[in-house]
Amino acid sequence: MFNEKGFFGVKRSILHAGEGPIWKVSWKNSFIAWANDMGVKIFDTNSRKLITKIARDPKSPSPADYHCHLCWYNGVTLLVGWANTIKICQVRPRTSADSQDLPPFYVEVMNIIYLDHYVSGIGPQPEDKIISLGYRPPENGQPVRPCIRITGFNGEELSLEELSIKGYESCGPNDYNMSVLTYDHFVYICAPTDLVLAKPRDMDDKVDWLKDRLRFDEALEVVRVHETQLRKHTFKSVGQKYLSHLRSVGQFEKCAEMCSAILQGDAEAWQQEIMAFTNCKKLTVLCPYIPTKTPVLKPWAYELALSSFLNAHEFELFDKFVRLWPPEIYGQQAVINYLKKMLSEIKLSPADNLSLLKCLGLLYEYQEDFVNSLYLYIKLSDPKAFALIDRYNLFASLEGDDKILRLLTLNEEKAIDLYINNTDKIPVGMVVEDLKKRDKKTKSSEVARRTKLLYKYLDSLFQMDPEIGFEYHEDMIGLYAEFDITPGKSRLMRFLRESTSYPIDKAYEICEKRKLYEAQVYLLTQMGRPIQALSLLVDEIGDITAAIEFCKEQDDKELWDKLLCKATESNKSSYITGLLQNIGTHINPKDLIARIPNGQKIDGLRDSLVKILCDYKLQIHLNEGCKRVFVNDTVSLSRKMRGLARRGAHVDEENNCQICKNMVISDRDASDVTVFFCGHVFHNEPCLERLGKNYCISCHK
């Protein structure tokens, strides 16, 4: 895979695929060389073309046993060591004559050097020399030490030296590795159990001496002062050794504090340190210092840190870092799975269980799994559920599992407001069905609670829009009858007056059963039974004032007669007094007075009669005043009408007779014409006289 940094980001190209693993890769200038079991390929990054393929010698040993080793001697010379041979390859430019449709370069094998050992590493040396690490098979059952050989480009052996490497007895040809740093002539020889380095003595040796004596503070100071003179050591490498020492002596707090200064922005080093603390079961000590921005570590590092809090039952710290760390730096699903496993397998205290469930809901929200997050928030009675529903349009997720009821229990006012303002997303039927749900295990107290919530929801819905939820108006009558018990502020009466979607007979039956007399009176009136309604007002309620107002509203003489009969037959003076004081001009007071039994004592009779006389006198004055106003208005309007009728009418050359269609004025002389109020003009002779009409025939048509 070849990665290039371009204007729009990193571009990836596949250079090689389908031939198994790549064992070695070497890049110099614009040439990339790599080796697999099939051979060596060289690629030119400028022309983006494969230059050549150097096939493995079919007679050579198995490539699985003897891997290829390669390196660039300079910008155009590639050294390839495979099995017991070294090939010196030269990259040459093609001439313009033979470069059509071909790569701009080709490769020529300058020389093949055959060795008496197998190549386990290869590198350049000055003055056209090659250094190779040699592996020799056992002789007579005895292992042979590896060797270092320096050879010229012409194949001449210049130097050979055996190496004393620990554990060489059990090593094979692929267990060794060698790297050469040409700028300082360092040669690194690596084995599974040993590392050999050849170099001149310098300031690095002093750092090694201080490290060997565990004087790490001094070693770090030397590195800081002589950084430009050091080749082997860096501040980070020495610091990492120091961190390792602190862990080994149990100083984990100090080790964690120093990590930021030593590791800085090295993500790989931080990840290694996290693993080291994990192995010591002290990762919770390091977590406060783990970086989340510069650098950003791999997700597994943060997941490991969070799981360490759970393993240590540090649930408060787990909650803290779940909220503190950006959710995109770790895999939320991995943390969710681990948390769910802990919740299902370990018995926790109610407080810890609640805390972890809230964290789980937050993790679902980070993962944009808002449905599960909402389910947990509702289950935990967390007010965040309302904001989550509104923000992410989760209304469809409220169906089932008593979520409707749970939200009402959490915050009745907010839930009802949410439901009635989103009836297009939360159907009225869904809410009603959830609140009506019952089973054999439902307690009576729970039934009562749900019924009251249903009443509040339907009432709020009706207050907002009487047309929404009209199919449940029949149910609302019973709910109002049960819960609307505030005297003087009956919502039931408003409902009965504004709704047309309930059966009147059933409504009356419910109100009669609960003795809701005001509602009964209204319903009886709507059913065309005003006399029965009046009887209810007088006989059951005993409110003569309400009865009088009822008769005034109905304005029915039969009702007034019925009221007079009931008032006089009841032998209650308060009824007669009420009638005398409130009937006004609706009935003749004589009829009432004539019905009063002789000898009946009536409280306030004198005052009532005086009021009747005053009302009658006032009525006479009002009639006379109205008559005067009427006469004055008649005279005024009559004069206005006469004035309008007598005023002149404008007639010019544009006016034509509606019968003969000729102009009524010609040569500035007015002919004998008639102009009606509608504006139409006619000649008197011969048009109108001939027809014998005295009205506008055009408008009459």
C-alpha positions in Angstrom: 0.0 0.0 0.0 1.5 3.3 -1.1 0.3 6.4 0.8 0.7 9.9 -0.7 -0.2 13.2 0.9 -2.0 15.3 -1.6 -4.1 18.5 -1.6 -7.2 16.8 -0.5 -5.6 14.5 2.1 -3.9 11.1 2.0 -4.2 9.1 -1.2 -3.6 5.3 -1.1 -2.5 3.1 -4.0 -2.0 -0.6 -4.1 1.5 -1.4 -5.4 1.4 -5.1 -4.8 -1.2 -7.8 -3.9 -1.9 -11.5 -4.3 1.6 -12.9 -3.8 1.7 -13.5 -0.1 3.5 -11.6 2.6 6.2 -8.9 2.0 9.3 -9.7 3.9 11.5 -6.7 3.2 11.0 -3.2 1.9 13.6 -0.6 1.1 13.1 3.0 -0.3 15.7 5.3 -1.7 14.9 8.5 -3.5 12.1 7.7 -6.0 12.7 3.9 -6.0 10.9 1.4 -3.7 12.1 -2.2 -3.6 10.3 -5.0 -1.8 10.7 -8.8 -1.6 8.3 -11.7 -1.1 8.6 -15.4 -1.8 8.4 -14.9 -5.5 11.2 -12.4 -6.0 12.1 -8.7 -5.7 10.2 -5.9 -7.4 11.3 -2.3 -7.9 8.9 0.6 -8.3 9.5 4.2 -9.5 7.3 6.7 -7.6 7.9 9.4 -10.2 6.6 7.5 -13.2 4.3 5.3 -11.0 5.5 2.3 -12.9 7.0 -1.1 -11.9 10.5 -1.1 -13.3 11.4 -4.8 -13.0 11.0 -8.1 -11.2 14.0 -10.0 -10.1 12.8 -13.6 -9.8 14.0 -15.9 -7.1 16.5 -18.6 -8.3 14.3 -21.8 -8.6 17.3 -23.9 -7.4 17.6 -21.8 -4.2 16.3 -23.2 -0.8 12.7 -22.7 0.3 11.9 -19.0 0.7 10.0 -19.8 3.9 13.3 -20.9 5.5 15.6 -18.2 4.0 14.0 -14.8 3.7 15.3 -12.2 1.3 17.3 -9.2 2.5 17.8 -6.1 0.6 19.1 -2.5 0.9 20.1 0.4 -1.3 23.8 1.1 -1.5 23.1 4.5 -3.1 20.3 6.0 -5.1 20.6 3.6 -8.0 22.4 0.5 -6.7 20.3 -2.2 -4.9 21.9 -5.1 -2.9 19.8 -8.3 -2.7 20.9 -11.1 -0.4 18.9 -14.4 -0.8 20.0 -17.7 0.5 23.8 -18.0 -0.3 23.9 -15.3 -3.0 24.3 -11.6 -3.2 23.1 -9.8 -6.3 24.3 -6.3 -7.1 21.6 -4.6 -9.2 22.0 -1.2 -11.1 19.0 1.0 -12.1 19.7 2.6 -15.4 17.6 5.1 -17.5 16.3 4.0 -20.8 17.2 5.8 -24.0 14.4 7.8 -25.7 14.4 5.4 -28.7 13.3 2.3 -26.7 11.3 3.9 -23.9 7.9 3.9 -25.7 5.2 2.4 -23.5 8.0 1.2 -21.1 9.1 2.4 -17.7 11.7 5.1 -17.9 14.3 2.9 -16.1 15.5 -0.7 -16.3 17.6 -2.8 -13.9 20.8 -4.6 -14.8 22.3 -7.3 -12.5 26.0 -6.2 -12.3 27.3 -9.2 -10.4 26.3 -12.3 -8.4 28.4 -13.2 -5.4 28.1 -16.8 -4.1 28.9 -17.3 -0.4 29.5 -20.3 1.8 26.8 -19.2 4.3 23.2 -18.0 4.1 22.5 -14.3 4.2 20.6 -13.2 7.3 21.2 -9.5 6.8 22.9 -7.2 4.4 24.0 -3.5 4.4 26.3 -1.0 2.6 29.8 -0.1 3.6 32.0 2.7 2.2 34.2 2.3 -0.9 32.0 -0.3 -2.7 31.9 -2.8 0.1 29.1 -5.0 1.3 28.6 -6.2 4.9 26.5 -9.3 5.4 25.4 -11.3 8.4 25.9 -15.0 7.7 24.1 -18.0 9.0 25.8 -21.5 8.8 23.9 -24.7 9.2 25.1 -27.1 12.0 28.1 -29.2 11.2 28.1 -32.8 12.5 25.1 -31.9 14.7 26.9 -29.0 16.3 25.6 -25.4 15.9 27.9 -22.9 14.2 28.2 -19.3 15.3 26.9 -16.6 13.0 29.4 -14.5 11.2 30.0 -11.0 9.8 31.5 -10.8 6.3 32.7 -7.8 4.4 32.9 -8.3 0.6 33.8 -6.1 -2.3 31.5 -5.5 -5.3 33.8 -7.8 -7.2 33.2 -10.7 -4.8 36.5 -10.5 -2.9 36.2 -11.4 0.8 37.8 -8.6 2.8 36.8 -9.6 6.4 35.1 -12.5 8.3 34.4 -12.6 12.0 32.3 -14.9 14.1 29.9 -13.5 16.6 29.3 -14.5 20.2 25.5 -14.2 20.3 23.5 -15.6 23.2 21.2 -18.4 22.3 22.6 -18.8 18.8 22.3 -22.5 19.2 18.5 -22.3 18.8 18.4 -19.7 16.1 17.6 -20.2 12.5 18.5 -18.0 9.5 15.3 -15.9 9.8 15.8 -15.2 13.5 18.6 -12.7 12.8 18.3 -9.2 11.6 21.0 -6.6 10.7 20.7 -2.9 10.1 23.5 -0.5 9.1 23.5 3.2 9.7 25.7 4.6 7.0 26.0 8.1 8.4 27.8 6.9 11.6 28.9 3.4 10.6 26.8 1.7 13.3 26.0 -1.9 12.7 23.1 -3.5 14.6 22.9 -7.2 14.8 19.7 -8.5 16.3 18.8 -12.0 17.5 15.9 -13.2 19.6 18.0 -13.2 22.8 20.8 -10.8 22.0 21.7 -7.5 20.3 25.2 -6.6 19.1 26.2 -3.0 18.3 29.5 -1.8 17.1 30.2 1.9 17.6 32.9 4.4 18.8 32.7 5.5 22.4 30.9 8.8 23.0 28.4 10.6 25.3 26.0 7.7 24.9 28.4 5.5 26.9 28.2 8.0 29.8 24.4 7.8 29.7 24.6 4.0 29.7 27.0 4.1 32.8 24.5 6.3 34.7 21.6 4.1 33.7 23.4 1.0 34.8 23.7 2.6 38.3 20.0 3.6 38.3 21.0 7.3 38.4 18.2 8.2 35.9 17.8 11.8 37.0 21.4 12.5 36.2 21.1 10.5 32.9 18.2 12.6 31.8 20.1 15.8 32.6 23.1 14.6 30.5 20.7 13.9 27.6 19.1 17.3 28.0 22.4 19.1 27.9 24.3 17.0 25.3 21.4 16.1 23.1 23.2 17.1 19.9 26.1 14.8 20.8 24.0 11.7 21.4 23.4 9.2 18.7 22.1 6.2 20.7 20.0 7.8 23.5 17.2 10.3 23.4 15.4 12.0 26.2 12.4 9.7 25.6 14.4 6.5 25.5 16.2 7.2 28.7 12.9 8.4 30.2 11.2 5.2 29.3 13.9 3.3 31.1 13.3 5.5 34.1 9.6 4.8 33.9 10.2 1.1 33.8 12.5 1.4 36.9 9.8 3.3 38.8 7.2 0.7 38.0 9.6 -2.1 39.1 10.1 -0.5 42.6 6.3 0.3 43.0 6.5 4.1 42.6 3.4 4.2 40.3 2.2 7.6 41.3 5.6 9.2 40.4 5.8 7.2 37.2 2.4 8.3 36.1 3.2 12.0 36.8 6.4 11.8 34.7 4.8 10.1 31.7 3.5 13.4 30.2 7.0 15.0 30.3 8.8 11.9 28.9 6.4 10.4 26.4 4.9 13.7 25.2 3.3 13.2 21.8 4.4 9.6 21.1 1.2 7.6 20.8 3.0 4.3 20.5 5.0 5.0 23.7 1.9 5.9 25.6 0.2 2.7 24.5 3.1 0.7 25.7 3.0 2.4 29.0 -0.7 1.7 29.3 0.0 -2.0 28.7 2.8 -1.9 31.3 0.5 -0.3 34.0 -2.2 -2.8 33.0 0.1 -5.7 33.7 0.9 -4.3 37.1 -2.9 -3.8 37.7 -2.3 -0.1 38.3 -3.8 1.4 35.2 -6.3 3.5 37.2 -3.3 5.5 38.5 -2.2 6.4 35.0 -5.7 7.3 33.6 -5.8 10.9 34.7 -2.6 11.6 32.7 -3.6 9.7 29.5 -3.7 12.3 26.6 -6.9 12.6 24.5 -5.8 15.3 22.0 -2.0 15.4 21.4 -1.6 12.6 20.7 -4.8 10.6 20.2 -4.1 7.0 21.1 -5.7 4.0 19.5 -9.2 3.2 20.7 -8.2 0.0 22.5 -6.0 2.1 24.9 -8.9 4.2 26.1 -11.2 1.1 26.2 -8.6 -0.6 28.4 -8.5 2.4 30.7 -12.2 2.6 31.1 -12.5 -1.2 31.8 -9.9 -0.9 34.5 -12.2 1.4 36.4 -14.9 -1.2 36.2 -12.6 -4.0 37.2 -11.5 -2.0 40.2 -15.1 -1.0 41.1 -14.1 2.6 40.7 -17.5 3.5 39.3 -17.4 7.2 40.1 -14.1 7.5 38.2 -15.6 5.5 35.3 -18.6 7.9 35.2 -16.2 10.9 35.3 -14.0 9.8 32.4 -16.9 8.6 30.3 -18.2 12.2 30.5 -14.7 13.8 30.3 -13.1 12.0 27.4 -14.4 12.7 23.8 -16.5 9.7 22.8 -14.9 9.5 19.3 -11.5 8.4 20.7 -12.6 5.0 21.8 -15.0 2.3 20.6 -18.3 2.9 22.4 -19.6 -0.5 21.5 -16.7 -2.3 23.1 -17.2 -0.3 26.3 -21.0 -0.9 26.1 -20.5 -4.7 25.8 -18.1 -4.8 28.7 -20.4 -2.7 30.9 -23.5 -4.8 30.0 -21.6 -7.9 30.9 -20.7 -6.5 34.3 -24.2 -5.4 35.0 -25.6 -8.9 34.1 -22.9 -10.9 36.0 -22.1 -9.0 39.1 -24.5 -8.1 41.9 -24.1 -4.4 42.6 -25.6 -2.0 45.1 -28.6 0.0 43.9 -26.6 3.2 43.8 -23.8 1.6 41.8 -26.3 0.0 39.5 -28.1 3.3 38.9 -24.8 5.1 38.2 -23.6 2.5 35.7 -27.0 2.4 33.9 -26.8 6.2 33.5 -23.4 5.8 32.0 -24.8 3.1 29.7 -27.4 5.5 28.5 -24.8 8.2 27.8 -22.7 5.7 25.9 -25.7 4.8 23.7 -26.2 8.5 23.1 -22.5 8.8 22.1 -23.0 5.9 19.7 -26.1 7.6 18.3 -28.2 4.7 19.4 -30.8 7.1 20.7 -33.6 4.4 21.0 -31.7 2.4 23.6 -30.5 5.6 25.2 -34.1 6.8 25.5 -35.2 3.5 26.9 -32.7 3.7 29.7 -33.4 7.3 30.5 -37.1 6.5 30.8 -36.4 3.4 32.8 -34.2 5.4 35.2 -36.6 8.3 35.4 -34.0 10.7 34.0 -35.3 14.1 32.8 -32.9 13.9 29.9 -35.4 11.7 28.2 -37.5 14.7 27.2 -34.6 16.6 25.6 -33.5 13.5 23.8 -37.0 12.9 22.3 -37.3 16.5 21.1 -33.7 16.8 19.8 -33.6 13.5 17.8 -37.3 13.2 16.9 -37.7 9.9 18.8 -41.5 10.1 19.1 -42.0 6.7 17.3 -39.8 5.0 20.0 -42.4 5.8 22.7 -44.7 3.0 21.6 -44.8 -0.1 23.9 -43.1 -0.9 27.2 -45.3 1.6 29.1 -43.0 4.4 28.0 -46.0 6.8 27.7 -46.9 6.1 31.3 -43.3 6.3 32.5 -42.8 9.8 31.0 -46.0 10.9 32.7 -44.8 9.5 36.0 -41.4 11.3 35.5 -42.8 14.7 34.8 -46.6 14.9 34.3 -46.6 18.5 33.0 -43.8 18.1 30.5 -45.1 14.8 29.2 -48.6 16.0 28.6 -47.2 19.1 26.9 -45.0 16.9 24.7 -47.9 14.6 23.8 -50.5 17.3 22.9 -48.0 19.4 20.9 -47.0 16.4 18.8 -50.2 14.6 18.0 -49.0 14.0 14.5 -46.0 12.0 15.8 -47.6 10.6 19.0 -51.1 9.6 18.0 -53.8 10.2 20.6 -54.8 6.6 20.3 -51.4 5.4 21.3 -51.4 7.5 24.5 -55.0 6.5 25.4 -54.3 2.8 24.8 -51.2 2.9 27.0 -53.0 4.6 29.8 -56.0 2.2 29.6 -53.8 -0.9 29.7 -54.8 -3.3 32.5 -54.1 -6.8 33.5 -55.0 -9.1 36.4 -51.9 -7.9 38.4 -52.7 -4.2 38.1 -53.6 -2.8 41.5 -56.6 -0.6 42.0 -54.4 2.3 43.1 -52.5 2.0 39.8 -55.8 1.9 37.9 -56.9 5.1 39.6 -53.6 6.8 38.9 -53.7 5.9 35.2 -57.3 7.0 34.9 -56.5 10.4 36.4 -53.5 10.8 34.0 -55.8 9.9 31.1 -58.3 12.6 32.3 -55.5 15.2 32.5 -54.2 14.3 29.1 -57.5 14.3 27.3 -58.6 17.5 29.1 -55.4 19.3 28.1 -55.8 18.1 24.5 -59.4 19.4 24.5 -58.3 22.8 25.9 -55.8 23.1 23.0 -58.1 21.9 20.2 -61.5 20.5 20.7 -61.4 18.7 17.4 -58.4 16.5 18.1 -59.3 13.3 19.8 -63.0 13.7 19.2 -63.4 9.9 19.1 -62.7 9.9 22.9 -65.2 12.5 23.8 -67.6 9.9 25.0 -65.0 8.6 27.5 -64.2 12.2 28.6 -67.7 12.6 30.0 -67.1 9.9 32.6 -63.6 11.3 33.3 -65.0 14.8 33.9 -67.8 13.5 36.0 -65.2 11.7 38.2 -62.4 14.3 38.5 -63.9 17.7 37.6 -65.1 18.5 41.1 -64.1 22.2 41.4 -67.3 24.1 42.2 -68.0 27.2 40.0 -65.2 26.2 37.5 -66.7 23.2 35.8 -64.7 22.1 32.8 -67.4 19.6 32.2 -69.9 22.3 31.3 -67.4 23.9 28.8 -66.9 20.4 27.3 -70.6 19.8 27.0 -71.1 23.2 25.3 -68.2 23.0 22.9 -68.1 19.3 21.9 -70.5 17.8 19.4 -69.0 14.3 19.5 -70.6 12.6 22.4 -74.0 10.9 22.8 -76.3 13.1 24.8 -78.3 10.3 26.3 -75.3 8.6 27.6 -73.9 11.9 28.9 -77.2 12.5 30.7 -77.2 9.0 32.2 -73.7 9.6 33.7 -74.5 13.0 35.0 -77.8 11.8 36.5 -76.0 9.0 38.2 -73.4 11.4 39.8 -76.1 14.0 40.5 -74.4 16.7 38.4 -77.5 18.9 38.2 -76.0 21.8 36.2 -74.9 19.4 33.5 -78.3 17.6 33.6 -80.1 20.9 33.1 -78.0 21.7 30.0 -78.4 18.2 28.6 -82.1 18.1 29.1 -82.4 21.4 27.3 -80.4 20.0 24.4 -82.6 17.0 24.4 -85.7 19.2 24.0 -87.0 18.6 27.5 -86.8 22.1 29.1 -89.8 21.5 31.5 -87.9 18.6 33.0 -84.8 20.8 33.3 -86.8 23.5 35.0 -88.3 20.9 37.5 -84.7 19.9 38.2 -83.7 23.4 39.0 -86.6 24.1 41.2 -87.2 20.7 42.9 -83.7 19.2 43.2 -81.4 22.2 43.2 -83.9 24.7 44.8 -82.3 27.6 43.0 -85.1 30.0 42.0 -82.6 32.5 40.6 -81.1 29.9 38.3 -84.7 28.8 37.3 -85.6 32.4 36.4 -82.5 32.9 34.3 -83.2 29.6 32.6 -86.7 30.8 31.7 -85.3 34.1 30.4 -82.9 32.2 28.2 -85.6 30.0 26.8 -88.2 32.8 26.5 -91.0 30.3 26.5 -94.4 31.3 28.0 -95.2 27.7 28.9 -92.0 27.5 31.0 -92.9 30.7 32.8 -96.3 29.3 33.6 -94.7 26.1 34.9 -92.3 28.2 37.0 -95.1 30.3 38.5 -97.1 27.1 39.3 -94.1 25.5 41.1 -93.3 28.6 43.0 -96.8 29.2 44.3 -97.4 25.5 45.0 -94.2 25.1 46.9 -95.4 27.3 49.8 -91.9 28.8 49.9 -92.0 32.5 50.3 -88.4 32.8 49.0 -89.5 31.5 45.6 -92.2 34.1 45.3 -89.9 36.8 46.5 -87.3 35.8 44.0 -89.8 35.9 41.2 -91.2 39.3 42.3 -87.6 40.7 42.3 -86.3 39.2 39.1 -89.1 38.6 36.6 -88.7 42.1 35.2 -90.8 42.5 32.0 -90.8 38.9 30.9 -94.2 38.2 32.5 -97.1 40.3 33.7 -96.7 40.8 37.5 -100.4 40.5 37.8 -100.3 36.9 36.8 -97.9 36.1 39.6 -99.7 38.1 42.2 -103.0 36.5 41.3 -101.5 33.1 41.9 -100.3 33.9 45.4 -102.6 32.1 47.9 -104.5 34.4 50.3 -102.9 34.7 53.7 -99.5 33.5 52.6 -96.7 35.3 54.4 -94.1 36.6 52.0 -90.8 38.1 53.2 -90.0 41.4 51.6 -93.3 41.7 49.8 -93.4 45.5 50.1 -89.9 45.9 48.7 -90.6 43.5 45.9 -93.8 45.3 44.9 -92.0 48.7 45.0 -89.3 47.2 42.7 -92.0 45.9 40.3 -93.5 49.4 40.1 -90.2 51.0 39.6 -89.3 48.6 36.9 -92.6 49.3 35.2 -92.1 53.0 35.4 -88.6 52.7 34.0 -90.0 50.6 31.1 -92.5 53.4 30.3 -89.8 56.0 30.3 -87.6 53.9 28.1 -90.5 53.4 25.6 -91.2 57.1 25.5 -87.5 57.9 25.0 -87.3 55.3 22.2 -90.4 56.8 20.5 -88.9 60.3 20.6 -85.6 59.1 19.1 -87.6 57.2 16.4 -89.6 60.3 15.4 -86.6 62.5 15.2 -84.7 60.0 13.1 -87.7 59.6 10.8 -88.0 63.3 10.2 -84.2 63.7 9.7 -84.0 60.9 7.2 -87.1 62.0 5.3 -85.6 65.5 4.8 -82.4 64.0 3.6 -84.3 61.8 1.1 -86.2 64.8 -0.3 -83.0 66.8 -0.7 -81.4 64.0 -2.6 -84.5 63.6 -4.8 -84.6 67.3 -5.7 -81.0 67.9 -6.6 -79.9 68.2 -10.2 -78.4 65.4 -12.3 -75.3 65.8 -14.5 -76.0 65.0 -18.2 -73.5 65.6 -21.0 -72.7 64.5 -24.6 -71.6 61.0 -23.5 -75.1 60.1 -22.1 -77.3 58.3 -24.6 -81.0 57.5 -24.4 -81.5 53.9 -23.2 -84.3 53.3 -25.8 -83.2 55.0 -29.1 -79.5 55.0 -28.2 -79.1 58.6 -29.5 -77.3 61.4 -27.6 -79.6 63.3 -25.3 -77.7 66.6 -25.7 -76.6 67.9 -29.1 -75.1 71.2 -30.2 -75.1 72.3 -26.6 -78.9 72.3 -26.5 -80.6 70.2 -23.9 -83.6 68.2 -25.1 -86.5 67.2 -23.0 -85.1 64.3 -21.0 -85.8 62.2 -17.9 -83.0 61.1 -15.5 -83.7 58.4 -13.0 -81.8 57.9 -9.7 -80.0 54.9 -11.2 -78.3 57.3 -13.7 -80.0 56.1 -16.8 -81.3 58.8 -19.2 -84.3 58.7 -21.6 -85.9 61.1 -24.1 -89.4 62.1 -23.0 -90.7 62.3 -26.5 -91.1 60.1 -28.2 -89.4 57.3 -26.2 -90.9 57.3 -22.7 -94.3 58.7 -23.8 -94.6 56.1 -26.5 -94.0 53.3 -24.0 -96.1 54.9 -21.4 -93.6 54.1 -18.6 -92.6 56.2 -15.6 -89.7 54.0 -14.3 -86.3 52.9 -15.7 -87.0 50.1 -18.1 -83.3 49.2 -18.1 -83.1 48.4 -14.4 -86.6 46.9 -14.4 -85.5 44.3 -16.9 
